[in-house]
Amino acid sequence: MEKIDIIEGLLYIAGDIGLTEEQLIMHVPITKQQLYNEVENYEKPHLSISRHDQRYFLKTTAGMEKYIDRILQDKPKNKLSQAALEVLSIIAYNQPASRAMIEELRGVQSDGPISTLMNKNLILKKNLENERAAHFVTGETFLQVFGLKSLEDLPTQDDIKEQEEIDLFFNNLKEEEHDK
């Protein structure tokens, strides 16, 4: 069996959790450089191997999207509430973030959204040395769900402001066309 076949099988079984580089090296007779080369040269018609932070994932390509969407339409939608998105963004940009910090920034209690995000593995509890309060950080699932390789890929304040200005421009343009 080829090394890439073993990697593919292990990533398939790992599913949404993926596997770390260390796990793959430990379970496949392979060096770090060989792993990089195998992943770089991986070619299957409707599968790809991607890396987010230090984890590898087996994913389907865009060509499979319409077939996957059909299956997923049978499942209930699993969207995050506005409150959960607010809490998630506070944690993502301020991690590690304490519950007190989150609630101070939001102005309301945040137990529900924090619980939801933890249940979805988007955030994790982190205990800091010499601190009694638990803090929260984003997890690997957060990076994967939002298509980020690392936290450095999060949009900056300037990126967000620029996008808001673009959105405002096009909204005003649509309103002008509607008024005609």
PyMOL commands that set and color helices and strands:
alter all, ss='L'
color gray80, all
select helices_A, chain A and resi 3-17+21-27+32-40+62-72+82-94+99-106+111-119+140-145+151-153+157-179
alter helices_A, ss='H'
color red, helices_A
select strands_A, chain A and resi 19-20+47-52+55-60+97-98+123-127+134-138
alter strands_A, ss='S'
color yellow, strands_A
deselect
rebuild
show_as cartoon
